[in-house]
Amino acid sequence: PSPHRVYPTGATAAHITGFADADMQHGLSGLEQTLDKIEPTSSFTTTLDIRVQHIMRDALLSAMAAYKTKAAAAAIMNIHNGEIIALVSLPDFDANKPQASPTLNQFNRMTFGVYELGSIFKIFTAAMALESGAVTVTETFETSQPLQIGGYQITDIHGQDHALTIDEIVAYSSNIGSALLALRVPAQTHYDFLADLSFTEPLYFDLPETAHPIFPTRWTDIERATSSFGHGLAITPLHALVATAAMVNGGVLYPPSLRRIDVPVGRRVISADTSAHLRRIMRSVISDGTGRKADVEGYPMLGKTGSANKPQDGKYSDDALVTSFVGAFPAQNPRYALMVMLDEPQGTDETFGFSLAGWNAAPVAAEIISRAALFLGVMPSRVHPQAKTIGGADAS
């Protein structure tokens, strides 16, 4: 009989393993394609934990069924070295028989899809504002009225009747406040900060399926304002995961890796003080804001939700959303970052008809962590860390 390749995990890690051609001479996708380029005598030990990979895929399959989504993706990364522990994109395919599934199923939404991810960008905007020194933690911003920029108007879903601090802007998920933070910073500084997070270029990664972000061709006040809350700038979910890890790990950005890292090499993008403040903000989002449903008993989370209207036919759809959650755990000493993205989730009876991220992406994150934490060596804590109460927020 002729030799043939067998992928024991089938569809579970198909976007990572990829597959080879019929004569097994050339990899056509994933690590199969990447490993064509290394020396035959070289070894490659992946960072994947197949147990966590299975849990993540199972949770996303359940979410797709529950919320009737078009697609879903998620990944977990070690925030201290960039190692990817699990990475799933759905729909997927069986690597043993890729031709049996639609070709589109081979599309890796985590690494190759670019999306406007909405309010998760507010943590990056807050980091930039603090890091630049343009904003202090005690300063307040008036957000009770719509913000006019040229012929455009920026509004909030739930406006507040008092001026907001930078912490409250993130916790209340204020678009107006986030835009005001961004516009306080010089345009070039704003661009440079996003570039430092790799939002202007493809990520260097072990898979060949990586995409270039879609950055605004103009960089005027309106583009800067909308990008501050995740509209008008499209990145891959993996970009968001890598940047989030840097926000909470003390300020160092590590490239993502599917290969074991002996000596991590990263670059500082924010100070340790700014990172510490962001951890406090992201904990308050979970304890008091839009991310409540991401919290897990014994495994307190840091995080931020995002809900973005999808661009369709040259304008934004009124009802098609991409929802996302970025976070890290355990809150008191983060070790892992998590990204969950759902493409066009629908409201259900259980969500009272709501389709925003706080109702779908956040609880999916909670399910993944509650089932995977012990496999990651994270033991449950007895007491949730206390966070300063900032108040409620819209589920964006």
Buried (B, 14 or more C-beta within 10 A) or exposed (E): EEEEBEBEBBBBBBBBBBBBEEEEEEBBBBBBBBBEEEEEEEEEEBBBBBBBBBBBBBBBBEBBEBBEBBBBBBBBBBBBBBBBBBBBBBBBBBBBEBEEBEEEBBBBBBBBBBBBBBBBBBBBBBBBBBBBEBBEEEBBBEBEEEBEBEEEEBEBBEBBEEEBBBBBBBBBBBBBBBBBBBBBBEBEBBBBBBEBBBBBEBBEBBBBBBBEBBBBEEBEBBBBBBBBBBBBBBBBBBBBBBBBBBBBBBBBBBBBBBBEBEEBEBEEBBBEEBBEBBBBBBBBBBBBBBBBBBBBEBBBBBBBBBBBBBBEEEEBEEEBBBBBBBBBBBBEEBBBBBBBBBBBBBBBEEBEEBBBBBBBBBBBBBBBBBBBBEBBEBEEBEEBBEBEEBEEBBBB
